[in-house]
Amino acid sequence: MSKLLSELENILRKNRDLVRVIVRKINDYWFSYMKETGVDHLKIMDFCGTHEWTITHYGIRSLLPRGVELVAGPGCPVCVTPSYYVEELIRLALDGVTVYTYGDVYKLRSHRSVKGFYSLSEAHASGGNVKVVSDLLAAIKDAKLHGKPSVFAGIGFETVAPGYAQAVIKRLIPGNLKLLSLVKLTPPAMFYALEVSQEKPTEPPVKGVIAPGHVSTVTGAKAWEPVAENYGIPVVISGFEPVDVLVSIMKIMEQLVRGKPSVVIEYVRAVSYHGDVAAQSSIWRVFESVDDAWRGIGFLPKSGLRMREDYSDQDAFKEYGIRELSPVDWGYDMPSGCRCAEVVLGKAYPSQCPLFLRACTPSSPIGPCMVSAEGTCAIWAKYGSRDLLLKLSIELKGNIGGA
C-alpha cells in the first residue's frame, strides 16, 4: 500500500495538466467571488509547518491570483514552546540530569540566559548532559543503559501524544527517566489566530483554513467543525503534495463562492471524520488539557497536555519541582526585534522581520521560527521568500495558465 501511495503521489506531483486545470478553477472561483462580494483581497491560513514547506518549496503562492494571500499559522510546536521551559531544561542539563531532546529543540534559544547559556546546545558544549534523539523510544533505550536521572522533552502536537501515552500506559519508561509533557493542542491555537485576524478591519481577513493533515489523522475532521460553524470559514484538511494543497485551496474558493462553509477532507487517504479513536482514548487516559502558554502569544485555554495524577511517578514536572507558568508570571518571551509571534499568527511575513537573514539565519538562529524545519522563517530562508515569488509569478502563470 505504501508503495502504491508513493507512486500515486509522484504521478500527482508531475501532472502539469492537472495543475493547469486546478489553477484555472481557482482563478474562476476567485473572479466569481470578487464579482459577488466586492472583496479583492483575502488570506488563507495554513496550520502545518509541512504545508508551509510545500507552499514555499514548490512556489504555490506564485500560482494564485493577485489578492489571494497564503499565510502561515501556529503550525510549529518548537516555535511556540515558551522560553521558560527551555531555561528549565538547560538548568537540569547543567545540574547533571541527562536531557533528551529533538534536534531542533537542541538549538532553540531561550529569552533569558541560564548561567550564561541560551540553548541546550550551548549548555552541552560546556559540559551539560544533553542527548539528541529521534523519539521517546530512543531515549528509553539509552536511559536504561546508563540508569542515571534523565528527562525527555516531550514537545509536539497531537501527533506525538499517542506514542507518549502508550509508553506511559505500558510502563515502558524506566524509573530514572521522566517525561516533561509540553504537548500542545492545535484547535485552540486555530481559534485564537482567527480571532486575532479579525482585530484590525483594515487588514485582509482570513477567509479559509488549510487544516493540518497529520494532526487530523488523530483528531479527525470533527475537531475543526467549530471553525466553520462559529467563524463561518471554510476548512479543508489537506495532504502534503503540492497538488493536495492546490486542490485544498480550490475547495476553499469553491465554498466561498457558494457561501456554505464546512469542513472538507481532501486528505482522504489518511484522515477520517472521527480520527483515530484508540489514539484519542490513550491520550485522555494519560493526559488532561490545561490552559497553556504559547511563546510570544500568551495563554490559550485548554491548549496543552499535562500528565494526570495517576501517572505522576513518570512526570518530570513532579520529579524535579518544575512549576507551571501562569498568566500572572508569564512574560513576553521573544528576542528584541523578533517578529516570530506575528509570523505564527499570519500577521507578518518572515521577510518583514528586521532580523531575517541578517542577524537571524538557519546557521545562527535567534528567533524560534528560524530553528525548526517546520518554522516559517527557516523554510523561507531555505526556499525563497514571498517577494521573490511575486517577481516570478507572471512568468509562472504564463507557463501554467496559458498552456
TILO-897761 format. One record per residue (C-alpha): residue in three letters; x negated, y negated, z negated. Coordinates in Angstrom, 2 decimals. Each point is the difference from the previous one (the first is absolute). Layout:
BEGIN
(site 'ala' (X Y Z))
...
//
This chain:
BEGIN
(site 'met' (0.00 0.00 0.00))
(site 'ser' (-2.79 -2.44 -0.88))
(site 'lys' (-1.67 0.66 3.37))
(site 'leu' (3.28 -0.62 1.80))
(site 'leu' (0.54 -3.30 -1.84))
(site 'ser' (-3.55 -1.06 0.77))
(site 'glu' (0.54 0.66 3.72))
(site 'leu' (3.31 -1.87 -0.11))
(site 'glu' (-1.64 -3.01 -1.65))
(site 'asn' (-2.77 -0.04 2.62))
(site 'ile' (2.60 0.04 2.77))
(site 'leu' (1.94 -2.86 -1.61))
(site 'arg' (-3.11 -2.08 -0.61))
(site 'lys' (-1.07 0.22 3.65))
(site 'asn' (3.44 -0.36 1.58))
(site 'arg' (-0.25 -3.45 1.57))
(site 'asp' (3.33 0.35 1.84))
(site 'leu' (1.77 0.59 -3.31))
(site 'val' (-1.73 -3.01 -1.53))
(site 'arg' (1.13 -2.19 2.89))
(site 'val' (3.62 1.05 -0.52))
(site 'ile' (-0.13 -0.64 -3.74))
(site 'val' (-1.64 -3.42 0.38))
(site 'arg' (2.63 -1.02 2.55))
(site 'lys' (2.79 1.11 -2.32))
(site 'ile' (-1.53 -2.02 -2.87))
(site 'asn' (-0.08 -3.06 2.24))
(site 'asp' (3.58 0.55 1.16))
(site 'tyr' (1.25 0.29 -3.58))
(site 'trp' (-1.97 -3.06 -1.06))
(site 'phe' (1.40 -2.20 2.77))
(site 'ser' (3.53 1.21 -0.82))
(site 'tyr' (-0.54 -0.73 -3.69))
(site 'met' (-1.35 -3.50 0.69))
(site 'lys' (2.94 -0.75 2.28))
(site 'glu' (2.57 1.20 -2.53))
(site 'thr' (-1.52 -1.53 -3.15))
(site 'gly' (-2.21 -2.88 1.10))
(site 'val' (-2.83 1.49 -2.09))
(site 'asp' (-3.32 -0.28 1.83))
(site 'his' (-2.43 1.26 -2.66))
(site 'leu' (0.15 2.87 -2.48))
(site 'lys' (-2.22 2.41 -1.87))
(site 'ile' (-0.03 3.79 -0.18))
(site 'met' (-1.87 1.32 -3.02))
(site 'asp' (-1.89 3.30 -0.14))
(site 'phe' (-0.42 1.60 -3.42))
(site 'cys' (-2.83 2.42 0.62))
(site 'gly' (-3.71 -0.60 0.46))
(site 'thr' (-0.12 2.73 2.63))
(site 'his' (2.73 -1.75 1.98))
(site 'glu' (-2.00 -3.23 -0.18))
(site 'trp' (-3.02 1.93 1.24))
(site 'thr' (1.99 1.33 2.97))
(site 'ile' (1.46 -3.42 0.77))
(site 'thr' (-3.38 -1.73 -0.08))
(site 'his' (-2.16 2.76 1.48))
(site 'tyr' (2.26 0.48 3.03))
(site 'gly' (0.82 -3.69 0.49))
(site 'ile' (3.74 0.44 -0.44))
(site 'arg' (0.47 -3.64 -0.97))
(site 'ser' (-1.18 -1.00 3.46))
(site 'leu' (2.81 2.01 1.62))
(site 'leu' (2.84 -1.72 -1.82))
(site 'pro' (1.93 -3.04 1.24))
(site 'arg' (-0.97 -3.40 -1.32))
(site 'gly' (1.99 -0.68 -3.15))
(site 'val' (-0.08 3.59 -1.32))
(site 'glu' (-2.65 0.07 -2.71))
(site 'leu' (-1.36 3.11 -1.73))
(site 'val' (-1.21 -0.52 -3.56))
(site 'ala' (-1.40 2.42 -2.56))
(site 'gly' (1.68 0.70 -3.33))
(site 'pro' (-1.43 1.41 -3.25))
(site 'gly' (-0.87 3.36 1.54))
(site 'cys' (-3.43 0.49 -1.57))
(site 'pro' (-0.07 1.39 -3.58))
(site 'val' (-3.64 -0.96 -0.54))
(site 'cys' (0.71 -3.59 1.02))
(site 'val' (2.67 -0.45 -2.68))
(site 'thr' (-1.74 1.78 -2.91))
(site 'pro' (-0.48 -2.64 -2.72))
(site 'ser' (-3.52 -1.14 -0.79))
(site 'tyr' (0.57 0.88 -3.66))
(site 'tyr' (0.08 3.74 0.70))
(site 'val' (-3.16 -0.22 2.11))
(site 'glu' (-1.64 -1.72 -2.96))
(site 'glu' (1.13 2.77 -2.35))
(site 'leu' (-1.45 2.65 2.32))
(site 'ile' (-3.31 -1.88 0.12))
(site 'arg' (-0.06 -0.09 -3.82))
(site 'leu' (0.62 3.73 -0.21))
(site 'ala' (-2.75 0.75 2.52))
(site 'leu' (-2.48 -2.16 -1.92))
(site 'asp' (1.00 1.68 -3.28))
(site 'gly' (-0.94 3.46 1.31))
(site 'val' (3.38 1.20 1.25))
(site 'thr' (-0.15 1.50 3.48))
(site 'val' (2.37 -1.93 2.25))
(site 'tyr' (1.28 1.79 3.09))
(site 'thr' (1.24 -2.27 2.75))
(site 'tyr' (0.82 -0.22 3.68))
(site 'gly' (-2.57 -1.58 2.30))
(site 'asp' (1.86 -3.26 0.54))
(site 'val' (0.66 -0.49 -3.73))
(site 'tyr' (-3.74 0.45 -0.53))
(site 'lys' (-0.62 -3.35 1.71))
(site 'leu' (3.07 -1.84 -1.33))
(site 'arg' (-1.10 -3.20 -1.74))
(site 'ser' (1.46 -1.18 -3.27))
(site 'his' (0.92 -3.60 -0.66))
(site 'arg' (-2.04 -0.10 -3.21))
(site 'ser' (-3.35 1.63 -0.62))
(site 'val' (-0.63 2.75 -2.53))
(site 'lys' (-3.51 -0.36 -1.42))
(site 'gly' (-0.94 -1.75 3.23))
(site 'phe' (1.56 2.58 2.34))
(site 'tyr' (2.94 -0.57 2.34))
(site 'ser' (0.57 3.46 1.48))
(site 'leu' (-0.46 3.69 -0.70))
(site 'ser' (-2.71 0.07 2.67))
(site 'glu' (-1.97 -2.68 -1.85))
(site 'ala' (0.49 1.83 -3.30))
(site 'his' (-1.15 3.25 1.58))
(site 'ala' (-3.12 -1.64 1.42))
(site 'ser' (-0.93 -1.02 -3.55))
(site 'gly' (0.54 3.39 -1.59))
(site 'gly' (3.76 0.19 -0.43))
(site 'asn' (1.60 3.42 0.44))
(site 'val' (2.03 -0.29 3.22))
(site 'lys' (0.71 2.73 2.55))
(site 'val' (1.81 -0.44 3.31))
(site 'val' (2.39 2.86 0.78))
(site 'ser' (2.51 0.76 2.72))
(site 'asp' (2.84 0.98 -2.34))
(site 'leu' (1.00 1.04 -3.52))
(site 'leu' (-0.84 3.67 0.63))
(site 'ala' (-3.61 -0.92 0.78))
(site 'ala' (-0.17 -1.91 -3.29))
(site 'ile' (1.50 2.96 -1.86))
(site 'lys' (-2.59 2.36 1.46))
(site 'asp' (-2.91 -2.25 -0.89))
(site 'ala' (1.28 -0.86 -3.49))
(site 'lys' (0.27 3.71 -0.83))
(site 'leu' (-3.66 0.45 0.86))
(site 'his' (-1.44 -2.67 -2.30))
(site 'gly' (2.67 -0.09 -2.74))
(site 'lys' (-0.65 -3.64 -0.90))
(site 'pro' (2.63 -2.71 -0.62))
(site 'ser' (1.44 -1.03 3.37))
(site 'val' (2.74 -2.10 1.59))
(site 'phe' (1.60 0.21 3.42))
(site 'ala' (1.18 -3.35 1.41))
(site 'gly' (3.40 1.01 1.37))
(site 'ile' (0.67 -2.78 2.47))
(site 'gly' (2.53 0.37 2.81))
(site 'phe' (3.63 -0.10 1.06))
(site 'glu' (2.69 2.70 -0.09))
(site 'thr' (-2.00 2.21 2.35))
(site 'val' (-2.61 0.87 -2.65))
(site 'ala' (2.39 0.29 -2.95))
(site 'pro' (1.23 3.58 0.68))
(site 'gly' (-3.56 1.32 0.03))
(site 'tyr' (-0.78 -1.75 -3.27))
(site 'ala' (3.23 1.30 -1.51))
(site 'gln' (-0.61 3.60 1.01))
(site 'ala' (-3.52 -0.08 -1.45))
(site 'val' (1.45 -1.24 -3.29))
(site 'ile' (2.92 2.45 -0.08))
(site 'lys' (-2.21 3.00 0.79))
(site 'arg' (-2.62 -1.09 -2.52))
(site 'leu' (-2.72 0.01 2.64))
(site 'ile' (-1.70 -3.01 -1.56))
(site 'pro' (-2.68 1.03 -2.53))
(site 'gly' (0.09 -1.45 -3.49))
(site 'asn' (-2.97 -2.29 0.59))
(site 'leu' (1.65 -1.69 3.03))
(site 'lys' (2.82 -2.52 -0.36))
(site 'leu' (2.23 -1.52 2.67))
(site 'leu' (0.34 -3.78 0.18))
(site 'ser' (3.24 -0.35 1.92))
(site 'leu' (0.01 -3.24 1.98))
(site 'val' (2.50 1.26 2.56))
(site 'lys' (2.29 -2.64 1.46))
(site 'leu' (3.47 0.33 1.57))
(site 'thr' (0.58 -1.65 3.35))
(site 'pro' (3.76 -0.84 0.04))
(site 'pro' (-0.28 -2.64 -2.79))
(site 'ala' (-2.88 -1.63 1.90))
(site 'met' (2.08 -0.05 3.16))
(site 'phe' (2.89 -1.70 -1.81))
(site 'tyr' (-2.35 -2.60 -1.48))
(site 'ala' (-1.72 -0.74 3.30))
(site 'leu' (3.36 -0.57 1.69))
(site 'glu' (1.11 -2.33 -2.78))
(site 'val' (-3.22 -1.99 0.29))
(site 'ser' (0.45 -0.25 3.76))
(site 'gln' (3.32 -1.78 -0.56))
(site 'glu' (-1.42 -2.66 -2.35))
(site 'lys' (-1.00 -2.42 2.77))
(site 'pro' (2.75 -0.52 2.59))
(site 'thr' (-2.52 -1.74 2.27))
(site 'glu' (-2.00 3.21 0.50))
(site 'pro' (1.04 2.70 2.49))
(site 'pro' (2.18 2.52 -1.87))
(site 'val' (-0.76 3.70 -0.34))
(site 'lys' (2.71 1.61 2.08))
(site 'gly' (-1.23 3.58 0.18))
(site 'val' (-2.06 2.52 -1.93))
(site 'ile' (-2.22 2.81 1.25))
(site 'ala' (0.16 2.33 -3.00))
(site 'pro' (-2.90 2.27 -1.04))
(site 'gly' (0.08 3.45 1.56))
(site 'his' (-2.20 1.86 -2.48))
(site 'val' (1.80 -1.41 -3.04))
(site 'ser' (3.36 0.81 1.56))
(site 'thr' (-0.86 3.68 0.32))
(site 'val' (0.20 0.00 -3.79))
(site 'thr' (2.68 -2.60 -0.74))
(site 'gly' (2.23 0.68 2.99))
(site 'ala' (1.75 -2.62 2.11))
(site 'lys' (2.51 -0.61 -2.80))
(site 'ala' (-2.60 -2.02 -1.92))
(site 'trp' (0.25 -2.83 2.54))
(site 'glu' (3.78 -0.29 0.25))
(site 'pro' (0.14 -2.96 -2.47))
(site 'val' (-2.02 -2.04 2.49))
(site 'ala' (2.59 0.38 2.72))
(site 'glu' (2.92 -0.28 -2.40))
(site 'asn' (-1.16 -2.89 -2.21))
(site 'tyr' (-2.18 -1.99 2.38))
(site 'gly' (1.74 0.74 3.29))
(site 'ile' (-3.33 0.97 1.58))
(site 'pro' (-0.60 2.98 2.32))
(site 'val' (-2.45 2.62 -1.27))
(site 'val' (-1.70 2.55 2.23))
(site 'ile' (-2.20 2.71 -1.52))
(site 'ser' (-2.81 0.38 2.49))
(site 'gly' (-2.63 2.50 0.97))
(site 'phe' (-3.57 -1.14 0.54))
(site 'glu' (-0.69 0.35 3.71))
(site 'pro' (0.15 -3.27 1.97))
(site 'val' (3.11 1.20 1.84))
(site 'asp' (1.63 0.80 -3.37))
(site 'val' (-0.53 -3.60 -1.10))
(site 'leu' (1.24 -1.45 3.30))
(site 'val' (3.13 2.16 -0.13))
(site 'ser' (0.59 -1.14 -3.59))
(site 'ile' (-0.24 -3.65 1.05))
(site 'met' (2.40 0.71 2.85))
(site 'lys' (2.48 1.60 -2.40))
(site 'ile' (-0.25 -3.00 -2.34))
(site 'met' (0.69 -2.39 2.90))
(site 'glu' (2.92 2.15 1.12))
(site 'gln' (1.57 -0.18 -3.45))
(site 'leu' (-0.46 -3.77 -0.12))
(site 'val' (1.83 -0.38 3.30))
(site 'arg' (2.83 2.25 -1.13))
(site 'gly' (0.21 -1.67 -3.40))
(site 'lys' (0.16 3.29 -1.90))
(site 'pro' (-3.08 0.41 -2.22))
(site 'ser' (-0.65 3.51 -1.25))
(site 'val' (-2.79 2.43 -0.84))
(site 'val' (-1.23 1.98 3.00))
(site 'ile' (-2.51 2.85 -0.06))
(site 'glu' (-2.31 -0.23 3.01))
(site 'tyr' (-2.49 2.36 -1.66))
(site 'val' (2.41 2.93 0.25))
(site 'arg' (-2.80 2.54 0.23))
(site 'ala' (-0.89 -0.62 -3.64))
(site 'val' (2.72 -2.01 -1.80))
(site 'ser' (3.49 0.97 -1.11))
(site 'tyr' (2.77 -1.95 -1.68))
(site 'his' (-0.49 1.57 -3.45))
(site 'gly' (-3.77 0.47 0.23))
(site 'asp' (-1.95 2.62 -1.93))
(site 'val' (2.36 0.76 -2.85))
(site 'ala' (-2.44 2.41 -1.68))
(site 'ala' (-2.74 -2.63 0.05))
(site 'gln' (2.37 -2.60 -1.42))
(site 'ser' (0.95 2.38 -2.79))
(site 'ser' (-3.61 0.60 -1.00))
(site 'ile' (-0.73 -3.74 0.04))
(site 'trp' (2.84 -0.85 -2.36))
(site 'arg' (-0.78 2.94 -2.24))
(site 'val' (-3.48 -1.38 -0.72))
(site 'phe' (0.39 -3.75 0.54))
(site 'glu' (2.37 -2.79 -0.87))
(site 'ser' (0.37 -3.32 1.79))
(site 'val' (-1.22 -3.16 -1.72))
(site 'asp' (-0.20 -3.69 0.81))
(site 'asp' (-3.46 -0.32 1.48))
(site 'ala' (-2.48 -2.69 1.04))
(site 'trp' (-0.99 -0.40 3.66))
(site 'arg' (-3.25 -1.83 0.63))
(site 'gly' (0.51 -3.61 1.02))
(site 'ile' (3.77 0.43 -0.10))
(site 'gly' (1.11 0.63 -3.57))
(site 'phe' (2.39 2.41 -1.71))
(site 'leu' (2.55 1.91 2.05))
(site 'pro' (2.85 1.88 -1.72))
(site 'lys' (-0.28 3.79 -0.09))
(site 'ser' (-2.87 -0.01 2.47))
(site 'gly' (-2.58 2.20 -1.75))
(site 'leu' (-0.31 3.56 -1.29))
(site 'arg' (-1.33 0.91 -3.45))
(site 'met' (-0.19 3.42 -1.62))
(site 'arg' (2.79 1.08 -2.32))
(site 'glu' (-0.67 0.61 -3.68))
(site 'asp' (0.21 3.79 0.53))
(site 'tyr' (-3.25 -0.19 1.95))
(site 'ser' (-1.80 -2.60 -2.11))
(site 'asp' (-2.86 2.42 -0.66))
(site 'gln' (-0.99 -0.40 3.68))
(site 'asp' (0.52 -3.77 0.08))
(site 'ala' (-3.08 -2.25 0.20))
(site 'phe' (2.01 -2.95 -1.31))
(site 'lys' (0.55 1.88 -3.26))
(site 'glu' (-3.40 1.69 -0.21))
(site 'tyr' (-2.03 -3.19 0.40))
(site 'gly' (2.38 -2.53 -1.51))
(site 'ile' (0.47 -1.90 3.26))
(site 'arg' (2.75 -2.51 -0.59))
(site 'glu' (2.64 -0.68 2.61))
(site 'leu' (0.17 -3.41 1.60))
(site 'ser' (3.07 -2.11 -0.69))
(site 'pro' (1.45 -3.08 1.71))
(site 'val' (-1.32 -2.01 -2.96))
(site 'asp' (-3.68 0.94 0.29))
(site 'trp' (-0.25 0.63 3.74))
(site 'gly' (-1.66 -2.81 1.91))
(site 'tyr' (-0.59 -0.74 3.67))
(site 'asp' (-2.85 2.32 0.90))
(site 'met' (-1.17 -0.95 3.47))
(site 'pro' (-3.45 -1.49 0.74))
(site 'ser' (-0.15 -3.75 0.59))
(site 'gly' (1.02 -0.85 3.55))
(site 'cys' (1.23 3.52 0.76))
(site 'arg' (3.42 0.22 1.71))
(site 'cys' (0.50 3.77 -0.36))
(site 'ala' (3.13 -0.54 -2.06))
(site 'glu' (1.57 -1.90 2.91))
(site 'val' (-1.27 2.51 2.54))
(site 'val' (1.70 2.96 -1.73))
(site 'leu' (3.27 -1.93 -0.13))
(site 'gly' (-0.06 -0.90 3.67))
(site 'lys' (-0.50 -3.70 -0.79))
(site 'ala' (-3.44 -0.33 1.60))
(site 'tyr' (-2.26 1.73 2.48))
(site 'pro' (-3.52 1.02 -1.02))
(site 'ser' (-1.47 -2.47 2.49))
(site 'gln' (1.69 -2.81 -1.94))
(site 'cys' (-2.05 0.79 -3.11))
(site 'pro' (-3.10 -2.21 -0.38))
(site 'leu' (-2.01 3.01 -1.23))
(site 'phe' (0.89 2.34 2.89))
(site 'leu' (-3.13 1.17 1.86))
(site 'arg' (-1.96 -2.78 -1.68))
(site 'ala' (-0.65 0.79 -3.65))
(site 'cys' (2.30 3.05 0.12))
(site 'thr' (-0.98 2.80 2.39))
(site 'pro' (0.44 3.81 0.10))
(site 'ser' (-3.61 0.48 -1.10))
(site 'ser' (0.33 -2.58 -2.78))
(site 'pro' (3.69 -0.23 -0.96))
(site 'ile' (1.28 -2.63 -2.39))
(site 'gly' (3.78 0.30 0.29))
(site 'pro' (1.74 3.35 -0.56))
(site 'cys' (1.50 0.00 3.52))
(site 'met' (-3.51 0.27 1.45))
(site 'val' (-0.91 3.09 -2.04))
(site 'ser' (2.36 2.79 0.99))
(site 'ala' (0.37 1.51 3.46))
(site 'glu' (3.71 -0.78 -0.45))
(site 'gly' (-0.65 -3.63 -0.90))
(site 'thr' (1.21 -2.48 2.61))
(site 'cys' (-3.15 -2.13 -0.16))
(site 'ala' (-2.26 3.04 0.48))
(site 'ile' (2.11 1.12 2.97))
(site 'trp' (-0.11 -3.42 1.62))
(site 'ala' (-3.72 -0.31 -0.60))
(site 'lys' (-0.66 3.28 1.78))
(site 'tyr' (2.54 -0.09 2.81))
(site 'gly' (0.66 -3.63 0.83))
(site 'ser' (2.24 -2.82 -1.12))
(site 'arg' (3.32 -1.44 1.05))
(site 'asp' (-1.74 -2.96 1.64))
(site 'leu' (-2.02 2.28 2.29))
(site 'leu' (3.04 2.09 0.83))
(site 'leu' (2.03 -3.03 0.94))
(site 'lys' (-2.70 -1.03 2.47))
(site 'leu' (0.22 3.43 1.61))
(site 'ser' (3.79 0.22 -0.05))
(site 'ile' (0.70 -1.56 3.41))
(site 'glu' (-2.37 2.38 1.76))
(site 'leu' (1.28 3.05 -1.86))
(site 'lys' (3.65 -0.85 0.53))
(site 'gly' (-0.70 -0.33 3.69))
(site 'asn' (-1.57 3.45 0.09))
(site 'ile' (2.75 1.67 -2.02))
(site 'gly' (3.17 -1.88 0.77))
(site 'gly' (-0.61 -0.88 3.60))
(site 'ala' (-1.09 3.38 1.28))
//
